[in-house]
């Protein structure tokens, strides 16, 4: 037991030392943010723990060096007077502020060997953050607005949308950002006209057709594509999607029968044990000793299986409406199997295994209609169609 405790203590110490060494290496190589984060994570668990004392020293050093380097970087960017630097300046001020806010709840951080508290020269970045955010907001708004006006293709509209979206995140309510963001989004969309073609000799259930063409149910993670199964006259469609059902095969209704003969030894009362002289044996209390009697029972088990299948196959084809070129096509197929088992018997039911007994409680059921079979096959088809839609990529232009 003592050896185990010693081993665990050495292991914990080695892990702690390893963490400190990695943090020190991060400081030495200029990866100050990593060093600060690792130190804060350890100190937030227990800032007074003796083994965490090195993290206080490393946090103090990394914070000082990181602040100096980042402020020098900001000075360089501001002196360069390039508006493209506004985002980096804003993010750098914000990061410096956030680091300070993470350290403050832990203060004071006592260095026991040195008899002092760790020292952190905090700055007030609030005004700098607000000023840099204003500069960045003006820059983003002007750039995105100009791109919205001069856009030559949907890629430009999408870039303008991204810029307006970012602007709305950092500065909600700025000018008419939301209106322009909506405009850029609408103009950046790809519109796909959807046509469903029935090339089979069967009637497609109206409910299935409605669900196949209801793109809301697919949960598509595609920001820039809209599918319309009812084309609108005022929209210039970019692509066409053709969902063609080619074949529907429905099997005849089948009922098959299988007979199984079961035989089993079962208890059938008891008898008294006797010795070789024919006398009844007794136990130590004088009671007659009983012995189970067994007999062989037989049962004819008749299992019936109702079976009906439906197979639906088709093709999904995507076409670029500008040049009338086919982009891609995918086979689409699905199958639904209706199977129902029930049984009856004659003979002694005790011969049957337990897993066969429930079938005796069941009887024949009506077969589903052809329409229901096609609809049920379509349930799987919807999942396959979703996979195709997720896979299909349209090139913005």
N, C-alpha and C positions, 0 to 999 in steps of 0.2 A: 504493500500500500504506500509506504514511504517513497519507494522507488518511482511509483506512478506519479505521486505528487511532485517529486523532484523533476521528473521528465516534463510534466505539464508546465511547471514554472519556467524551466529552461526554454521550452517551446514558445510560451507566451512572451518571454523576454526577447527571444530571437526575432519573433514577428514584429514586436514593437521596435526593436533596433533596426530591422529591415525597413520599416515604414519611415523612420527618422532619416535613415541614410538616403532613401529615395527622395525624400522631401528636400534634404540638403543638396542633393544632386540637382534637383529642379531649380533651386535658388542659384546654384553655381552656373547653370547653363542658361539662366535668364528666363526660365519658365516660371515666372513669378505667380501667375494666376493659379497654376497647379499646386504650387507650394502653399499659397494662401488657402486654397480650398481644402487641401488635405489637413492642414493645421487646424482650420476652423471645425472640420468634421470631428476630429479627435477631441478638441477642447470642448466642443458643445456636449460631448458625452460626459465628461468629467474634467473640468478645468483645474481642479485641485489635486488630481492624481499625480503622484511623484513622477511616474514614467512619462507623463505628458509635458513635463517642464521643457524639454527640448523644442517642443512645438511652439511654445510661447516665444522662445528666442528666434526661431525660424520665421514665425508670423511677423514679428517685429521687423526683422531684416527684410523679408520679402515685401512687406507693405511699404517700407521706406523706399526700396529700390524701384518697385513697380510704380509708385506715385511719381517719383522723379522722372523715370523714363517716359511715362505716358504724358505727363505735362510738357516735357520737351518735345514729344511727338506732336502734341496739339499746337505748340508754338510754331513748329516748322510748317504744319499744314495751314495755319492761319496766315503766316507770312507769305506763303505761296499764293494766297488769294485766288485759289481755283475752286469754284462752286462745287465741283465734283467731290471735294473733300468734306462737304458739310455733313454727310451721313457718318463718316468715320469720327469726326469731331464730336457729334452728338452722342454716338454710341460710346465713345471713350469717356466722356464726362459722366454719362449714365453709369458705366461700369465702375468708375472710381467712387461714385456716390453709393452704389450698391454694396461695394466691398466694405466701406465704412459702416453702413447700416448693419452688416452682418457681424462686425466686430463689436459694436457698441453694447449689445446686450450681455456680452461676456465680461465686460470690464467691471472691476479691475482684474488684471491678470498679474498675479504675484509671482516674481522670480525669487524663490526662497534663498538660494545660494548667494544671490547678489544683494539681497535685502532691499529690493525695490519693486515697484510696479512697472510693467512694460509700458513703453512710451509710444504713442501714436499721434502724429501731427495731422489732425483732421482739418479738412478745408470745407467751406460752404460752397457747394457746386450748384445750388439751386438756380441762381441767376444765369450761370453759364449754361446750364441744361436748357433753361427756357429760351435763352438767346439763340443757342445753336439749333434748338428745335424749330424756332421761328425761321431761321435761315434755311434749314433743311425743308421745311414746309413750303416756303416760297419757291424754292428751287424745284421741288417735286411737282408742285402745282403748275408752275410755268412750263416745265418740260413735258409733263403729261398732257397739258392742254394743247400745246403746240403739236405734239404727236397725234392727238385726237383730230386736229384739223388737217394735218398733212398726211395722215395715214394712207399708205398705198395698198395695204393688204390687211388681212385679219391678224397677222402676226403683230403688226403695229398696234392695232386696237387692243390686242391682248396685253401687250407691253404697257400701254397706257392704263389699262385696267389694273394691272399689278401695281403700278406706281400710285394710282389713286387709292387702291386698297391699303397699301402701306401707309400712305399719308393719313388715311382715315383711322388707322390703328394708332399712330403716334399723336395725332392731333384731330380727334373727332370734332365734326362740325365746322371744319375749316372751309370758308367760302362755300361754293356749291359743289364740293368734292363728291358727295353722294350722287348727285344728279349726273355728273360727268362720268362717274364710275359706272352707273347704270347704262349710260349711253355707250360707253366703250365696251361694256359686256355684251349688249345687244348686237353691236356691229361686229364683234369678234366671234360670234356664234357660228357654228356649222349647222345648217338645217338639212335634215335627211327626210326625204319623202318615202313613206313606207307603203308598199303594195302587197296585198296577200292574194295569191292565185291558187285556185283549187283545180289541179289537173287530174284529180282522181274521179272515180265514178260514184263517190259517196258524198253525202251531205255532211259538211263540217258543222258540228254543233255550234249554235250561235254563241253560247257561253264560252266555248273554247276559243273561238275566233276573237271574241272581245278580250279575253284574258291574254292571249298571245300578243295582241296589239296594244295592250295597256302597259306602256313602258314605265309607269310609276311603280309597278309591283316588282320590277327587277332590281331596284336599288342600285342603279348604275352610278359608278363613281367617275363620271365624265362631265367636267365643268363646262366644256365647250361644245357639246353636241346635243341637239334636240331632234327627237324623232316625232314626225307627224304622220299618223295614219289617215288623217283627214286633212289633206293639203289645203292651205289657205292661199287665196288668189293674190294677196299682196306680198307674198314672200317668194324671193328668188331662191329656189332650193339648190344646194351645192351637190348633194349626193342623193342617190336613190337606193333603197334597200328593197329587194324583192324576196318575199317569203313564199316559196312555191311548194305546195304539198303535192307530191307526185304519185304516191300509192298508199292505199289503205287496204290491209289484208286482215279480214276477220275470220277466224276459224269457225267451223260448225260447233254446235254445243255437243260436248262429249260426256258420256258417263261410263266409266270403266269400273269393273268389279274384280276384286281379288279375294280369293278364299284362302284362309289360313287355318290349319288344324292345330289346335293347342292341346297339350297334355301336361298334367301337373299332379304332383303328390300333395294332398291336402290332409289336414287333421280331420278325423272322423270319430270323435269320442275318445274313450280311453278303456284300458283293461288293467287288471291287477297283475303285477309281476309275480311269477311263480318260479320255484326252484326246480331242480331236475326231478324231484319227487312229486311234483305237481302241487306242492303246497304254496299258498300265498305268502309272499315275502312282506315283512313288516319293518318299519324303521325303528330307531332307538326308543321312540315314544310309544311304540306299539300300534302305530297307524299303518293301514295297508298301503303299500307303495303302488301308485298309479303310473301307468305307462301310456303315452299317447298312441292312438291307433291312426294309421294313415291308409288312404285309399287313392287310387288313380282316377282322376276325373278328366273328361274330354269336352272340348267345345269347338264348334265350327264358327270361325269369325269371318264375317263378310264385310270387307271394306270397299266403300264406293267413293270414287273421285269424280267430281264435276270439274270440267276443264273447258276454258274458252280463252282464246288469245286474240289480241289486236296489235298489229304492227303498222306504224305510220312512218313514212319516209318522205323526205323532201330536200330542198336546197335553199340556202340563203345566199343571195348574190348582191354585191355592192358595186355601184357604178358611179363614176365621176360624171356629173351632168354637163360639165363645161366641155369636156372633150369626148364624151360618150364612150370612154374607155372603162372596161371592167376592172375594178380594183382587186376584188377577191371573191371567192365563193367557198362555201362550206357545206358539206353534206349534213343533213339533219335527220335523225332517226330516233324512234322510241318504240318501246314495246310494253304492253300491259298484259299480265297473266292473271286471269281469275281462276282460282282453284279452291275447291271446298271439299272437305272429307267428312264422311259420316259412316256409320256402321250399324249392323245388327248381328245377331248370333242365334244359334240354337245349340242346346247342350247345357253343360254346367259352367256358369260364368266364372266360377272360382278358378278355372284353368287359365284365365287371361291375366297378362301382366298389367300392372297398375296404369301404365301409359296408354293402354288401349281402352280402358274403361270410359274416359271422357267422350270418346267418339260415339259411344252407344247412346249418349244423351242428345246427340245431334241427328238431324234429319236432312232431307234434301231441301234446297232453297231455290228460289227462282233465279235463273240466269240473268245477268245484267243485259240490258238492251244493247244493240250495236252502237247507238248514239252514246250511251254511258261508257262503253268500252273505249270508244275513240276519245272521249273526254278524259278518261283516266290515263290513257296513253299520253295525252297532251300534257298532263301534269309533269311528267318527266321531260317532255319536250321543252317546256318552259325553262327548266334548269339548264338544258343544253343550249338553248337560244341565249340565255344570259351569259354563258361562257363565251359564246361567239361574239356577243356585243362587247363584252369586256376586252376581248382580244383585238377587235377591229380598231385600227388607227386611221384617222383621217389627217392628211397633210394640210395644215392651214396655209392659205395663200392670199 
